Amino acid sequence: MEVTKQAHKAHVLVFPFIGQGHVNPMLQFSKRLAFKGIKPTLITAQYIFKSMQTTTIETQFGPPIQIRSISDGYDDDSGGSHPESIAAYLDSLRVNGAKSLAQLIMRLNDEGDPVQAIIYDGFLPWALDVARQFGLVAGLFFTQSCTVNSIYYHVQRGLIQLPLTGPDLIKVSVPGAPELHPFEAPSFVHTYGSYPFWFDVILGQFSNIDQADWVLCNIFYDMEKEVVDWMAKLWKVRTIGPTVPSYYLDKRLEDDTDYGLHLLKPDKTLCKNWLDSKPKDSVVYVSFGSAAELSNEQFQELARGLKNSDLNFLWVVRESEQAKLPKGIIEENSKQGLVVGWASQLEVLAHEATGCFVTHCGFNSILEALSLGVPVVGVPQWTDQGTNAKFVEDIWGVGVRARVDDKGIVQRKQLEECITEVMEGEKSEEIKKNLSKWKKLAKEAVDVGGSSDKNIDEFVAYLAAC
Ligand SMILES: O=c1ccn([C@@H]2O[C@H](COP(=O)(O)OP(=O)(O)O[C@H]3O[C@H](CO)[C@@H](O)[C@H](O)[C@H]3O)[C@@H](O)[C@H]2O)c(=O)[nH]1
């Protein structure tokens, strides 16, 4: 069906930070908006856009979602211009992107397709200034949990002092959230001074949040009720998640089985054929997401732990990390294990052969495990992942956390024990019970009249009235 310029209720630009863990949830949210009659246009920076090889995301339930690129200062098609560092890149994106985004908004106005709102990733707070320049609605989108964001807010406002001192050295506590041991707080907080650049990006989310018209959180209310209630006293906070494709939840969006935009190419058929050959609940799926870089020693321990478990394993090791795999592991384990550069994670998690998920606890991976009902072994690396792992084990009860040794490594034996625990150990029944509860709640949240669905409706009605 061709939607005319007048037919949609409003036109919004949706602007995720670079990286799969940000694109997936914001693209998925765009689909929900499109389903409800809003026209979303996904904004990407040129550097990423060049490698995407697509300008639209097809949907079966409505017109395709358009992707438009803006300049990041690295627009040269010859491939000659590469950023020196992520810091240089993001600086260039801020300066060039703000101008380019403004030009795009003017162009769309001239084309008779005016924009009413910008939904921007918290990691890109300058997009709010562009929205203000044109009098547009500004919606901040958080891709991480509310507890994590509340901790960062407390740090940014000086309510938690870093490095941690006094009582904060014993527990980190923010309203509505469980008390955390310092090592369960985000890594930038417990290891003050680590990754100073990313720490600034993280805190920058709160630099102008008070001016945002909406704050959209990718969770559903039951996951962090009290923290959400507390945050809602400060800003117009609404929970809109989980942004997992509809096929795995309410099934209202026709054929919505995948996010639709893989920045790395998944080995779909290989994974499917291999999983099809394995018995039910027999496979350990291992993935550390799109950004984590593990040490050689950690690779060695994971490989040995998986091999010693005697279980089948499907392990995603990005090409850039594959040199760290212990020699011979792929050949040695060809029947027992499959290593791929990227998978279609949702298809793997949904496959009946998959029995547990060894994950770095990126927030999307956790939302997916919860929504699809797969027990988790948390092996957090940095940023928000340790806090997510704490919630997995102690709050949501959907898995266990692997303990590290004094060098920060999860040893092979520990990995094996955790896998056994979630698959057949004492806790496994309880974990399965909790998973079916969360799976049901996740579906209800996005289904007709659910908490997230109602919040999305409220947002859509607001935009339509602009
Ligand atoms: O082989 C793979 C591996 C992952 N995925 C998908 O990629 C996304 C990965 O997201 P996430 O699990 O959140 O991990 P990261 O990519 O590492 O995400 C970054 O961004 C998240 C949101 O801000 C943070 O929670 C993480 O800590 C941070 O590392 C998920 O949707 C997965 O389904 C695939 O499709 N195939």
The ligand as an ORCA input file, in Angstrom:
! r2SCAN-3c Opt
* xyz 0 1
  O      25.653    -12.720     16.136
  C      24.906    -11.844     16.562
  C      25.136    -11.145     17.765
  C      24.234    -10.167     18.126
  N      23.166     -9.882     17.346
  C      22.215     -8.801     17.748
  O      22.961     -7.637     18.040
  C      22.386     -6.954     19.134
  C      23.471     -6.765     20.175
  O      23.032     -5.890     21.177
  P      23.483     -6.050     22.692
  O      23.184     -7.398     23.169
  O      22.849     -4.927     23.465
  O      25.042     -5.941     22.665
  P      26.056     -4.818     22.079
  O      26.018     -4.831     20.634
  O      27.344     -5.102     22.702
  O      25.432     -3.449     22.675
  C      26.000     -2.253     23.171
  O      24.855     -1.418     23.399
  C      23.918     -1.892     24.376
  C      22.787     -0.874     24.435
  O      23.266      0.392     24.762
  C      24.591     -2.061     25.730
  O      23.679     -2.597     26.661
  C      25.819     -2.971     25.577
  O      26.486     -3.114     26.810
  C      26.748     -2.404     24.510
  O      27.889     -3.221     24.350
  C      21.234     -7.812     19.644
  O      20.012     -7.259     19.220
  C      21.455     -9.165     18.989
  O      20.269     -9.826     18.655
  C      22.930    -10.560     16.190
  O      21.946    -10.337     15.489
  N      23.812    -11.525     15.836
*
